[in-house]
Amino acid sequence: MPPNRKRRAAAMDPAAGGAGQQRQNKASAGKKVKKGGGSGGRWPAVKPKKDLQINRLKGTHLLTIPDFFTSAEAKAFIDIAESMGFTHQGSLGPLKGEAYRDNERISVTDPLLAQAIWESGINRIFTDISVSGKVATGLNPNIRFYRYTEGQRFGRHIDESVSLGDGSKTYYTLLIYLSGKGSAKDSSGQALVGGETVFYDQRGGVVAEVAPVQGMALLHLHGAKYQPV
């Protein structure tokens, strides 16, 4: 990590699922969610998004969507996550075969929240995207919130597919930046600095470097084709 990276943005990470069958997966099961709804009042409402701009960074498998969350939505998710409390996440490091990890995390399983995010606009993005003939039907209900303080980072790693236990599995990672460029300064009065997500190809070359922007969504394919850090 370059020395000028002082602080990394908060982010949430629901993964996109691609099911082989034309049916709903766990991310969209359960009772119907009202448009723009959250999950039982616990989470802020996620309003349907119109006229989403999709930027393809490289090929078709690295996408950014500016302003997917409004600043109010992003701040509301941060406030709720902060009230829940984060748990530190570490690792044994590369010498032990694990990616270096030093951050804080909250992990929740919430199909209704996953469905609300999916139906707010992510579903439309996947209208013309398929992987080996499979189409996406929803989001992984396991959603993670990450928080980084000065000096913390998550090293180079590969996101792998997750089986959802109903014949569905995930193929994409969805990352939504809750802070970053455009967000207010933190409680210490400092602006967020650093926190770029860097993607490498299989030869170790840099494919793309994405700086956190509040409310922006980032989608990338699982596996070794692009390796985020």
C-alpha angles and dihedrals in degrees: 000000000000114000094245092067099101102161138010125219126252113250143175123222122202111165122226116238127216114200124197091216126063095245141097119278128208092282091067101032127108130047121346118272119220114243110275091013131141128203116298093317093297094107131045117263114267108215121216111263124226129198095010114192114225118201116194107207099186125359113317103308103069112065135166125195113196119215095010088145120035117233088252092053092047092049091047091054090048092051093051093045091049090052091052094053130235129247122218116247121203138161142206089251136232094305087064094045096260130114113252109260130180113157143098125259146186118198121195132172108216119153092184094055090046090051092048092053092044094050094044090074113301089096091061092052090059095050092101099029125095134162116213089338093309121123128208117253103176148322131292105262090221104094124183130200117205127199126187128191126194112309096010122123146161110232131223111304145149122246109222131203118267123214111226093202097242099080092280128110136180123256104170137047117224115201121183117193112223094184137019133092109011095027126111123263117272126254091277091057094250124132118231113266127188125349097141118169107223123199123205130193123229090273094054096256119140111254099177142345117210120196116207115258118181111258096009119133123213124199125190136166119255121244138043097312089088119014114199126208 
